[in-house]
Amino acid sequence: MTTLQTVFAKAKADDRAALVGYLPAGFPTKDGAIAAATAMVEAGCDVIEIGLPYSDPLMDGPTIQDAVHRALTNGTRIADVLRTVEGVAKTGAATLVMTYWNPIDRYGAERFARDLANAGGVGTITPDLTPEEAGPWREASAAAGIDTVFLVAPSSTDERIEAVVECCTGFVYAASLMGVTGARETVSSAARGLVERTRAHTDLPVCVGLGVGTGRQAAEVAGYADGVIVGSAFIRRLLDAADETSGLAAVRALGAELAAGVRA
């Protein structure tokens, strides 16, 4: 199993940022998600975030909401998420689950952490879990040997950033803007400052997500962050594809463009 620590150490040794790709389990199909994530890895993604489809995705923009709706329509359950993690982890990429807290809480924190680790997952990103309520999840994750990643945002005060990074292992997720996910014409100007403020409170890698969708944007963010996170742009390629074969080709092409960007 490839750990996040290994990924970021290698990227640093190569003098580049890590490339992190996101895709929900069950989209475009249960097996198709594994195939698409594998294509992302083959194209150059170092880390894959597997989204756990949830009916109330507060942070997600229309592109991810569309994909998640299709995943839920496909009958995707936590067992399918874990099977997806297992399939993607076999590629050698560090594989996490990105999920809202409620599904973990209903499944059982200790059980979820244990089952995720057994599937080859290296950690979770929990965007709506606050530091004040994270204690039980941090304990369960530590017992299972998986990382916990939390989010900071441009609106976060220095005090809030300090509280969040104390909960993080693996890396810190810096949301580049206030709002929902989705590729944009430009990356928020607040991202660089947020990375700098976060680094004042931690030695962990800081990865920037929300809004990145092109090789040029990836190169821009890689100039100041330890990792570049891309989700909606990959999903859009699959949504726009006429069939699975062309969708995988489009994902590989974007992955190669982004991988070149983080190495520029």
N, C-alpha and C positions, 0 to 999 in steps of 0.2 A: 504494500500500500504506500502510495506517495503522499507524504505529509505536506501541509501548507508551508511548514518551516523549510522543507527541502526545496519546494518550488521557488519560494522567494529568495532563498540563498543562491540558487542556481541563476535566477534572473539577475540578481545583483552582480554575481560573478561575470555574467555576460554583458554587464553594463546596459541593462534594458529594464523595462517594466514587464510585469507578468500580464498575460492576457487571460481574462476571466469571461467565460461565456455563460449565458443563462438560457434555460429552456424548461418549460413546465413538463412534468411527466404526463403521459397520455396524449400528447400533441406532437404531430398530427394524428397519430394513433399510438397505442401502447408500445408496439414494437418500433414504430416510426420515430418515437422520441429517442430511443436508444441509438437507432441508426443516424439520426440527425446530430445527436451529441457526439457520437463517434466521429462523424465527418468534421465537426468543429475541432475536435482534438487533433485529427489527422492534418487539419489545415493550420494548426499552430496554437490552439488554446491550451493553456497550462492548467487551468482550473475550470471545472464545470459546476455551475449551480443548477440543481434540479429543483424546479418549483413544485411545491405541493399544492395542487389545485384546491381553491377555497372559494366558497360562494359569495364572500363579501370582501373582495380584494381592495382594501382602502387605498393602498399606495400605487396600484397599477393603473396605467393609462389604457386607452381603448385597444391598442394592439395586443397587449398581454391579456386584457380582459377577454378579448375574442378567443385567444388560444386557450385560456383557462376554461371558458365556457365549453369549448369543443372537447377539452379533456374530461370535464365533468359529464358531458353528454355521452362520452365514450365509456362512462362507468368507472373512471379512474379512482382507485381507493389507495389507502396508505400502503397496502401490500404491493400495489403496482408501483408506487413511488420507490419503495425499497428495492423492488426488482430492477427498476430503472437505474438506481444508484449502483446496484451490483453489476449490471451490464456495462455501465460507463466506467466504473472504477477499474474494470479489467483492461481498459485502454492504457492505464498508467497515469491518467490525469487525476489530480486531487479532486475529489467529488464531494460537494456539500449539498445539503437540502436548504432551500430558502422557504420559510413557512411562517404564516401567522401563528400566534401562540395557541389559539383555541384548539386546533387539531391535535397538537401535542398534549395539551391538558386533558382532552377527552380520551386520548389513547393511553395516557399515563407517561409521565416524564421519564421515569427510570426505564420503563419498557421501550419507549421510543429511542432513547439514547443507546440502549443495549442493542436493539434491533438494527439501528442505523450503523453502529460500529461493526456488527456482524456482517452487514451487507457490503462493507468496505468503505463506508462514508467516513469522512474525516471531520465533519462538523456541521453546524447549522448557522444560518443567518435568520434572525428573528426580528423583523422590522418594527413590530408593535409591542415587543416585550420591553418594559422599562427597567432601568437598573434597580429601582426600589422593589420590583417584584421578581427579579431574576435569580434570587438566591437558590431556590430549589432546583431550577434548571441548570444553573452553573454546577451545583453539587452532582446532579445526575450525569451531566456531561463529563465532568472530571473523573467520576467513577468509571465511566465507559471509555475514557481516553479520547474523547472527541473535543474539537474546538468550539468556542462560542464567539460569534461575530455579531456586533451590534452597530447601530447607525448613529452618525453625527450629521448635522445639517447646518446650512449657513446661519440659521436662526439660533443655533446652540450657543449658549454662553460658555465662557471658559470653564466655569464651574461645572456646567453640564457635560462638557467634553471630558473633563477629568473623571466625572462619575461614570460616564459610558466606557471610556477606555480601560478603566479598572475592571470592567466586566468582560473585556475582550481577550481572547487568545487567537492566535492565527493571524488575523489582521483586523483593521478597523475599516468599516464601510463608510465612506464619505459621500453622502448624497449631494450632488453638485448644485441642486436647486431646490426651492420649495415648490412642491407640486407632485404630480404623478409621473410615472415612468414614460419613456418614449423617446425615440431618436429626434433630434432637433437640428436646425441649420447650424447653430453654433453651440458650443459648450459654455455653460454659465461662467461668467467672469468671477463669480464668488468661489469657484472650486479651488483655485490656487491658494487663496487666503485661508480657506477652511483646512486644507492640507497642512499649511504652515502652522496654523493654530493647534491642530491636532498633534502634530509632531512635537510641540512644546510639552506635551503631557505623556508621551509614550515613545518607546523605541520600536513598537510593532509596525509592520508595513501598513501604509495607508493607501487604500484603493478607491478610485473615483468611479461612481456609477451615475446613471440618469443622463441621457442626452447624447451619448457617444454612439455614432453609427457609421463613420467612415474612417478610412486609413489616415486621412489628414487630421481628423479630430483625435484619433488614437495617438498619433505622434505628438500632438499638442499636449494632451494629458500626460503622456509618458514622460514629458519633459520635467514634470514636477511631482508626479505620484509614483508609488511603487507598483501599482496595478491599475489596469483599465478594464472596466466591467461593461459588457455589451449584452443586451438582451433583446429589446424590441426590434432592433435591426435584423437580427437572425430570424426572429419570428416572422417579420414582414416578408422575408424571402420565401419562407414556407407557405405563408398565407397566399402569396401572389403566384405561386408555382402551379402549373397546369397539372402536374402529377408528382409522385414521390421522387422519381428519378431526377427530374429537373429541379425539384426543391433541394435535394441533396447537393446537386451541382452548384446551385446558387449559394447554399450555405458554405460550401468549400471555398468558393470564390471570395465571398465576404471574409471568411476566416483568414484566408491568405493575405487579403488586403490589410486587415487589421493587424495581423502578425507582422507584416512588413512595417506597418506604422509604429508599433511599439519598439521596433528595432532600428528605426530611422535615426 
